[in-house]
């Protein structure tokens, strides 16, 4: 505490806007601590008026009379009220604005001599309504008067803690002493205070930061009511003479009390329970002023049933006198105090007291040396572990050496109710900070941003600033829904250093227009396209086109699907520059490398080819503006017709149907794409019976769980593209060739017959069968057998109860649901778990659509049936 505060990195200064929590979490693969884990923040957001409170309100239709009403719901400054006497009848509930309605606390009418009379509906229900009124007046929980009338009515409790207001603080080392302080700043309930009498002083002890729910913070006059003395903190006494402090004390005594801040404001904080500690007891403790280690401590004084003083042990001597370590005021539930041996039991290093002689600290020897006893376990509250903090989670935390700074923090260790935090954005690293999970010095991510406060964050590598090239020109009355942050543009410009100087040349992209009247295809949302700016550019080709593609991804029904369509092919056609684009869908983040042309002469072709990839009109975006009629005559298409045609195209592997959108270059092949085929809407669905599914060889593309589009996207993007089955990685031409050939009862000449191979007409290599099971479908089908007959039963070589996760994955990969094998591997589903799966469980736990779930459960039921027939007996 005596050293200078460890300052943070300058990254939280003028360039504070560069930090984005979402990007930071994504880049680090981390998660944030849930917001509900911060109880003090939740309490600070609550209003002073809560459901169940009662008040007096003027009666509708009888403005001279008042009656009691109960608060049912609050919504900002609006209250939903119900007259007393209606019980559970909601028909007479009514809304009122606290700023305009005539509302008063319970008992106000009688004090003011006003008429108290219920509305007609209550009089009909209760003949003896006077008795009802007397009962309510004696038992009711009245709403606070300062929130219903006067200059502070309708205000949030935090609004009452305004700069300039006066409060009182208990001395951090003496429970019987208080001193006044003035609020200088209120940041979301976190108050910057300056002690009374320290005006003009720059000493760091003259002020402090404290959250308004701290147990040592009170309203003005609290000390006098509880018999406390007005004494400045010990750290301040030497800054002024005793006469000067007496003068300050007199000003505090004569200062009128403010009505805005009362103890009612702090009612949400828990009551302080009685303790059973005695003087001289030993324990383990963390110094709140420097919470970096745990060390032995002693209870040096007991003030009352609620408070006692703890001192960190220091065995050093100065001029023959023993030095005193830092001390701090505690109560039974104070954080940072532990029973003896807590560190040993929780695997935490205990720091020996300064001056301790010996290599290894041992509590038994230390207690014997000090002739002291350890505080019993029952003196400490029961330690709960039902919190949401886990290692590697991110949050925002106060720097204890520089309390005005809040830093990005990472949870590095969790032990019971305490966590260890590593602060980011420091010029000089400090030890990990030990805090309680209920500490009021930690906050959820984005708390600083929400409250307009500077957050200290890790500094990004410095980049040379250059002028921006791309300029986005929004259309009239249209706004950019998801603009790229300026800092992202800076990084993009600097990443194109070889192009940055070519503002007017072959690297300069013309304006790219969004022609929202053109056909948007099956992927893009026409309404979102209409909200895009009229054009982007001119500017650097890579920069402008990257901005265009980002806008298109964000305008999609499923951004991850469009990103997959745009990702770089193995056979790059453009020989341009790879750029990483991102997409978010259903709370998940995706990224893929997209190739973008670098020169202006290829921009028009690039835009057209990209439109064809997205199966929209080739003029949807590009350097040409479509004013009235599109040259592609795309207005004749609808989503349904287009999807129908698209399904036929995928099934037959031919170009677009005649008479349709012939200019979309639908016949262009995309070989080498590691992706599964798209769901076939409206095309021959009834012909795909269970027989055709079961008779399909393992890994066949004919039954590849086409409905599982979300899984396809995860596999094909950057998250994991290596886990797809081998058959799924073949080219589109091979898939087309297989699909176009009908099933034949005779084996293919290209395949040598074997007992374990089912004859198929297609020319491809068969994947190996699993050794743990075999089908009875290994005989060639009869020429008379129909595609709709029931599949033959499954024969298992081993009991599913003995299957490992690998065996289950091998079985799933042998079915037509092979793409789902990765889910079984990720969720570690073994044979026993497989037999417990049902359709609702599969849909809920695997997040599958109905079609893939039914198909998967069909194979699971086959395993169950074979298990019961072969092994259940």
N, C-alpha and C positions, 0 to 999 in steps of 0.2 A: 504493500500500500504506500510505502514511502517513495518508491521509484516513480519515474515518469510513466504515464500510461503508454501502453503499447499501441501505437496508432495503426490504423488500417491502411490498406492499399488505397491509392488514389483513385482506384476504379469506381469508387462510389461517389465521386465528386461530380463534375460537370457531365461526364459521360454515363451517368447513372442509368439513363434510358436504354443503354445497350444491353442491360441484363434482362433476360426473360426467363421466368421460372420454368415454363413449359419446355423451352429449348434446352435449358440446363439439365432438367430431369431426364429428357430424352437422350441427350448426348452422354450422360453418365449412367444411363440405364438404371436410374434410381426412382424411388417412390417417396412421396411426402407423407409426413405424419398426418393422419386424418384431422380435420378441423375440430371435430367434436372432442378430441383428446385434450383440448385446452379449455378447461372449465372456466377460468377467469375471463377468457375472451367471450365465451358464450354468455356469461352473466352480464358482461358490459354491454351486450347488444339488446338486452331485455329492457322494456320500459318500466316505469314505476308502477303503472296500473296493470293489474293482472286479473284474470278471470276469478270470480268468487268474491271480489271486493264489492262493497256496497256503498252507495252514495244517495244523495237526495236530488231529485230532478223535478222540474215543473211538469205538471200534468197536462197532457195534450187536451185541448178543448176547455181547460180550466186554468189559465195562466196564473191565477192568484193562488192556487193551491200547489203544494209540493208533496211528493210521495217517495218512498224508498224504492230503489231499483238495484238490481244485481248486474255486474259486468259479466257478460257471457263470452265475448270475444273482443280482442283489440286488434286494430289494423292501423298502425301509425297513430294519428290523432283522431281516428274514428273509433267509436265504441258501440258495440251491440249490447243493448240493455233490455232487461225484463223486469217489469214491475213486480214487487214483492206481493205474493199471494197467488200468482199464476202457476206456481210450482213448476211442473215439467211441460206446461202448455206453451208451445213456441209461437202460437198464432199471433200473439200480441207483441212479439219482440220488435224493437225498432232501433235504427241507427241514429247516432247524433255525433256532431262534431264538437270535440272538447273545447275548441277555440270559440265557438259561437253559442253553444247550448248553456243553459242556466243550471250549472252543476255545483253541488256543495257537499261537504262531508256530513256524515251522520250526526244529527243533533243540531244542525245549523238553523233549521226552521224554528225550533223552540227557543233557541237563544235570541233569534231576531224577531220573535213574536209573529211569525208568518203562519198561515193556515196549513195544517197537515191534513190532507184528505185524499183517499185513494181514488183512482179512476173508477168509472161505473162498473167495469168488468170485475174488478176486485170486490166491490161492494156486493155484487150479486153472488160471488163465490163465498164470501166471508161476511156474515151478518155482524159478528163481533170483531170488526176490524181494528178496534182500539186495542184489544188484547194482543192482536198480531203485531201492532206497531210497538207496543211496550216490549214484547219479546225480542223484536228485531233490534231495538235501540240498546238493549242490554247485552246482546250476544254478537252483534254484527262486527265484522272486520271492516272498518271504514277505510275508504281510499284516502291517501294523504291530502291534507288540505292545501299544501303548497302546489300540488299538481292539478288542482281543480279550480283554484281562484288566485287572483293576484298576478303579478308580472311574470311568474314562472310557470303558469299553468300550460299544460300541453307539451312541456319540454321534457326531453329525455334526461334521466338522472345525470348522465355525463355532461349534458349541457350546463348543468348547474355548477359544475366545477370549472368555472370560467377564470381566465387569467385575472389576477388581482384579488381573488378571494383568499380568505384567511382560514387556515386549518391548524391543528395541533399535532405534534409528533411525540410519542413516547421516546425517552432517551434510550439509545441502543444498548446502554450498559446499566441502566437504572430504571426499574419498572415504576418507581414512585415519582419520577420527574418527567415533566413535559416541557416543550418549548414551541412557540408559535412559528409558523412559516407561511409564506405567500406563494400562491400558485403563479408561476411565470408562463407555463405552457401546458397544454393538455393534448396529448397525442393518443386518441383512442382509449383514454382511461389511464394512460401512463403519464404521470405528472412530473414536471420539473419544478422543484420547490427551491425557494431561497429562505434560509433561516432569518427570523426577525433580528434586526440589529446588525446585519452583515452588509447593508447597503454600501456600495462603493468598494467593497473588498473583493479581490480576485482570487483569494485562496480557494483551492479546490474543495475544501471542506465546508465552504459557505453555502453550497447547494447540493442537492442530491436528486436522483430520479427514483420514483416509487410508484407502484401501481395502486390505484385508488382503493382496491379491496385488501390492501396489506393490513394485518391486524394491529399495527402500531400507529395507523393514521386515524385521526378523530376530528370531530367538528370543534369549532371554537367554543371554549367554555367547558369541554369535557373534563379537563384536568381539575378544575375547581370543584366540579360535581363529585369527583371521585377522590378528593383529598390529596391530590398530587401537588408537588411544588413546582413553581416556574423556575427552571434552571437550564441554562444553555448547555449543549453537549460539551463534554470535556475537551474535545478537539477544538472548540471555538473560544473557550474561556480566556486563553492567553492572547487572543486577538484584540481585546479591548480591556480597559480597566474595570474594576468592580463597580465604580461609580457610573460608568457608561452603561454597564449591564443593568444597573438599578433603574436608570432612566428608561431603558427599553422595556423593562418589566412594568414600570408604571404606565407606559403608553399601552401596553397590552391589557392591563387591568381596566383601564378607562375606555378602551376601544369598544364601541357598540357591537354587539353580536349580530352577525348576518343571518337573516332568516332563511336564505336559500340552501345553505349547507347544514343539515341536521344529521343526527345519528341514524335517522330513518334511511338516509342515502346508503349507509353501509350495512343494512340489515341482511343482505344476502351472504355475507361472509359467515363461516361457521363459528359457533361459540367456542370459547377456550375452555377445555376440560381441566379438571383438577389433576395434579400430579402427585407422585409419592416419592420423589427424589429427596435425598438429604444431603447436607453439606459434607464435602469430602469424598463423595462417590466418584469412581473412575468410569470412564466410558470412551468411546471413539467418536471423533467429531471432525467436521469439515469447517474451516474458517470461512464464513460467508464473504469476507472481504477479499479472500484469495482462495477460491474453491478449487484447488488443483490437486490436493492430496488429503488422505485421511490419517489422522494421528491421535495419540492418546490425549485425553482432556480430563479436566476435573471440575466438578460442581463446587464453585467457591462461595456461593451465597444463595440463599433461598429467600425471596422477597415475600411471597404469598402462596396461596394454594394454586395459583395459576402460573407464576413466573419464578424463574431461577436463573442464575448467571453461570455460564460455562466459560472456562478459560483453557486455551490450548497450552499443553505442558511445555515448559522451557526449562531445562536443567542447567543452563549456563549461569555463571555468576559474574557480577560486575562489582568490583571493589568489595568483595566479600559478601555481597548481597545477591540473593537469587533474583534473576530477571523474571519479569512477568510476560507471558505470551499474550496474544490478542484475546480479548474476551467479548462475549456477545450475549444478549438477552434471549432466553428461550422459554418456551412453554412445552407442554407434553407432546404436542403434535408438530413441533418445529422440525423442518427438514434438516438433514445433515448431522443428526446425532444418532449413534448406534450403540448397541450393547457391546461389551467386551467380546472379542473373538469374532465379531461380525465379518471383518475383512478376511480372516482366515477361512471361514466357512464359505464365503462367496468368491474366493480366489482373487482377492484384491490385495495389492501390496499396501502394507501399513508402514507409514513413515515414522521412524523412531523420533522421539523429541530431541530438539537440539541439545547437545551436550551429553547425550546418552553414551555411556561407556560400555562397549560390547559390540561384537560382530553382528549377532542376530538378536532381534528384539523378541523377548518372551514375556507374555503377560503375567504368568505366574511369578517369575522372578521380579518383574517390575512392581507388582502389587506388594510383594514381600519387602522390596527395597523401600517403597514409599509408605509402608504400613497403612495401606488403604484397602478398601473393599470395592469390588465391582458393583455397579448399579445392576440390580436384579432384572431379569428378562421381562417380568411383568410390569415394570415401570414404563416400558416402551409400548407404543400402540402395535397392534397386530399388523404385520406387513402384508399388504395386498399386492397381487401381481396381475390384476385384471385391468391392464391399461393397453394402449395401442402402440406403444413405442417399441420399435425393433431396430436391430443393427442396420446401418447403412441408410436409414431413412433421413430425409432432409427436413429442415425447419429453419426458423429465424431465431437468433438468440442474442442476448445482451452481452457485451464484453465486460466482464467484472472489473477489469483494470481501467476501462474507459466507458462508463455506463451510458454516455450519450451516443455510443455507437452500437448499432444492431447489425449482426453479421449473418451471412449464410452459414449454416451449421450442419454437421453430419453426426448422427448417433453412431458412436464407435463401440459402445459397450452398454449392456443393460444388466443391472443387478437389483433385483427386487423392485423397489419404488424409485431407484435412482438411476440416472443415465450419465454417460460420459460423452461430451460433445467436443468435436474438433471444429474450431472457428476458421472460416475461410476469409480471404481478403485482408490478411494482416501483412504489414511490411516485415515484421519480425515474428516468427511463429512462437506461440506460447503453449504451455502444457494443456492437456485436455481438461475441460471444465466439468466439474461434477455438480449436477443439479437434480432436484426432485422433479418427478413427473408433473406435480402440481405447482411447480415454480411459476411465479408471475413475471419471470424474466425470459421466458421462452414463448414463441408465438408461431402460428401456422404460416405456411408459405403464402406470400403475397400480402401479409398483414401490413408491412411497411408501405407497399404500393397503395393499398386500400386507404391508408390513413395519411398519405402524402408525405411519408418520412423517408429519408435516405437510407438505403440498405447497402452495407459493405459487402462486396462480392468479389470473387476471384477475378483478377484482371486478365483479359484476353491478350494474346501476343500483340504488340504494337504493329500497326500497319501504316504505310505511307499514305497520307491523305491525297486524293486526287479528286478532280471535279467529277460530278455525276454526269453521265452521258444520256441515259434513258430518261425521258420525260413522259409521264402518264397524263393524257389529256382526257378528262372525264367528259362524257356527253352531258348536255343540259338536262337538269332535273334527275340525273342519275348519279349515284355515288358508288364508289368502289367498296364492295362488301367486305373484302378481306385484303387490305393493302399489304404489300411487302414492306417490312420496317426499313427505315432509311439506313440503319446500320447494316442490314443484309445487302442493300445495294452497294454500300461502300466496299464490303468484302468481295462482292461479285466483280466490281470494277477493278479492284486490286488483283484479283485472281486472273484477270485478263490483261496483264501488264503489256503483253505484246500487241494487244489490240487497242489499248486505251488511247493511244495517240492518234488513232486513225478515225477521227471524228467525221471527216468528209472524204470518203474513198470507198474502196471495195469492201471494207469492214463495216460500213455504215448502213444500218437496216432502215428501209423506208417505214412509213406508218403502217401498222398492222391493224386492219379494221375488223370489228366484230359485227357481222351481218346477222343480227338476231332473227330476221324474218326467214332466213334459210332453215332447212330441215336440220334439226339438232341430233337426230339419230337415237339409238336405244340407250346410250350412256349418259348424255348430257340433259340437264333440266332446262327446258326452254325458258321458264320463268327466271332462273338465275342467269341464263345467258343474256336475257333482256336487261338485267341490272348491271351488266358489265359496262365499262367505259366504251365510248364510241371507237376509240383507237388507242394504241400504245405506240410510243416512239415519236420521232425517229431517234436512233442511237446505235450503240454497239450491237451487232447482230446477236451475239450470244446472250447479252444482257436483256435485250428486248424480247427475244423469243423465249427465254426462260421465264420472263414475267408473264408472257402470253400463256404458256403451258401451265404455269401455276394458277392463273385465273381459271383456265378450263378445268383443271383438276378440282378446284373448289366449287365449280358450277355443276359437278356431276351428281347423279343420284348416289353413286357409291364411288367416292374419290379413289379408293384403293384399286377399284377395277380399272379405271381410266389410267392410273399410274402403271398398272401392269401392262396395259395395251401399249403404253408409250415407252416402256423400258427398252434398253439397248439390246438388239438382237446379237446373237453370236456372230453372224455375218454382217458386219456393219456396212451399210450401203453408202453412208454419207461421208465417211472418213472425216468427220467433224470433230467436235470437242464434247467429251462426256461431262454432263453436269448432274449433280445429285438433286432430285426433286423429292418432296415429302408430301404425304397425304395422311389425313386423320379420318378414321371411320369407326363408329361405335366404341369410342374411347381408346382405340388402338392406333398406333403410329406406324406408318409404312414409309419406306424410302427405296428408291431405285435410281439407277444411272440411266439418264436419257441423253441420246446423242443429238447435238444441235449444230447446225451448219454455221460456218464462221464468215462466209462472204455473202455480199448482197445479191450476187447473181444467182444464188441457189435458194434464196428465201421463198420465192413464189412456189417452186417445186416442193420445197420442204413443207410448206403450209398445206398444199394440196395432198401430198402423201399422208400427212398427219391426219387430215380430215378423213381420208379413206380408212386409215387405221381405226378411227373412232366411228366409222360407218355413218358419218353425217355428210351433209352436202359439201362438196369440195370448195365451195365458196363461203362456208360458214365463217372462216377467218382467213385473212390474207391481205396482201397489199392492194387488193382491188375492192372498192366499196360498191355494194349492191344497193341501188337506189329503189327501183320499183320491182321489176320482174327478174328473178334469178335466171341466168342463162342455162342452168341445169334443169330448169322446170321442176325443182324439188318440192314445190307446193302440193303436188298431187300425192305425196307420200304421207302416211300416218304411222304412228309407232306400231300399231297392231299389224298393219300390212307389211311394214318393213321387217318386223321381227319374224313374221310368218315366212317371208321370202328368205330371210337370213337363215332360218332353221332349215329350209329346204336346201339352201346352198351348202350348209355344213354337212347335211346328210349325204348328198349326192356328190359333193366335191366338184361342182361345176360352177360356172360363172353365174352372174345374177340372172334371174328369170327375165325372159323377153317381155318388153312392154313396161318394165319397171324402171328403176333408176339406173340406166345403162352407163352413165358416165362416172360411176363411182369406182371403176376399175376393180370390180370385185374378184376378178380372176387372178389377181396378183397373189402369188404364194408367199407364205412366210415360213420357210423351213427352219428347223432347228430350234423353234420356240419350245422351251421346257414348260409347257402348260397343258392343262386339261381342256377338254372341249367344253364349249358353252352349252348351257341348258337349252334343250330343243323345245321351244314353245310350240304348241298346237300341232306337232308333226308326229303322226303314227304312234301316239302314246299308248293306245289300246292294244297295239300289237305286241308290246313288250311285256309278256307274261312272266310269271315266276319260273316257268320251265325254261324260257329262253335265258333268264338270268342265271339259273343254276347250271345250265349246260354250257355256259361261256367259260372258256379256260381261265385259269388264274392270271390276273393282270390284264385281261383282254380289255381293249378300249371300248368294246361294245357296252360294257356295264361298268362304267368307271365312276359311279356316284356323281353324275353330272349336276345334281341339285346342290352339291356342297360347294357353293361358289366362294363363300368366305374362306374356307380352308384352302381353296385353290390360290387365293390371293396371298395368303400367308406363305404358302410354299413357294410361290413364284417370285416374291419380292425378297428384300434383303434379309428378312428374318431367318429363312431357312429354305433353300432351294435344292439341297442335296439329298433330301430324304424321300423324294418321289420314287415310286417303283420304276424299274428299268423300262417296262413297256410304255410308261407314260412319257418317256423322254425321246421316243421315236418321232420322226418327222411326220408332218401332216400328210404327205403323199403316201407313206406306208399305211397310216390309219385309213386313208381313203381307199386304198387297195384292199385292205382287209374287210372293210365295211361293205364294199360293193360286191363281194363274192358270197353267194348263198351257202348255207350249210349243206354238206354232202355226206351220205352214209358211208362212202368209201374213203380210206385214208389217202392223204396227199402223197403223190410220188416223191415229193421232196423230203418227206419225213420217213425215217426208217421205223417200222412198227416195233412197238415194245409194249409189255403188259401194263406199264404204268402211264402210257400216253394215250390220250383220247384223240382219235383221228380228226384232223381239221383240214380244210382245203387251203388255208392261207399259208403263204411261204414265210414262216418266221420261226425263230428258235424258241422252244418251250422252256419256261422257267422250271427249275427243279422242284419236285414235290417235297412236302414236309415229311420227315420220317416219323412224326408222331401220330399221323392219321392218314387215312386214304379213303377215297370215294368208291362207292359201288357203281359209279357211273363210268367206269373205265371201258365198258364194252361199247362197240359202235352202235349207235341208235338204229332202230329198225326203220326202214324206209317208210313204213306205214305210221310210225309214231308222229303224233302231232306236236306242234310247238307249245300247246297249252296243257299238256298232261302234267300230272303231279310229279315232281322230281323224286328219284329214288332216295332211299335213306342213306345217311352218312355212316361210315364204318370207322371207328376210332381205334388206333393201335395202343393208346394209353388213356388212362382216366383223366378227364379235364381237371379233376381236383389236384392232380400232380403237375399240371402245366405251369411253367414259369412265364414271366412276362414275355420272354423271347419266343416261347412256343405259341402264345396267344397272338403275338404280332405276326409270326410266320403263318398262322392259320388265316388271319384277316387278309394278309397279302395274297393268299391263294384264292381268295374270293374276288367277286367283282366290286368289292368295297375296299380294294387295296389302298386308295388314297387316305383312308381313315386309320391306317395302321399307326401313323405317327401319333395320333391322339392316344391310342392304347399304350404306346411306349412312353409318352410324356406323363400320362396319369398312372403308369405302373400297374396296369390291370393284369392280374394273373388269372389262372384258371378258375379259382374259387370265386373271384370277383366277377369273372365273365358269366358264370352261371347265375349270378344274382341280378344281372342287368335285365331291365324291362323297358318297354317303349317309353313310358314317362321319364324313367331314369336316364335313358339315353338322350332324350330331347333336352332335358334340363342340364345334365352334367357335361354333355359334349356339345351343347349349343348347336344341335343339328336341326335342319328343317324336317318336315314330316316325311317327305319322300325318301331321303337318305336314311332317316331313322328307321322307317319300316323295312327298307331293304337290309339294313344291318341286323335288325332284330330277327329277320327271317333266318339268317345264318346262325344267329345265337340260338334260336329255337331248334334248329337242326342239331346243334351240338347237345342241347339239353335232352332232346329226344333220344339221341344215340347214347348219351350217358345213362339215362334211365333204363334203356333196353339192354345195355351191355354190362354196366357196372353197379347199378343200384341194388341188384339182388345179391 
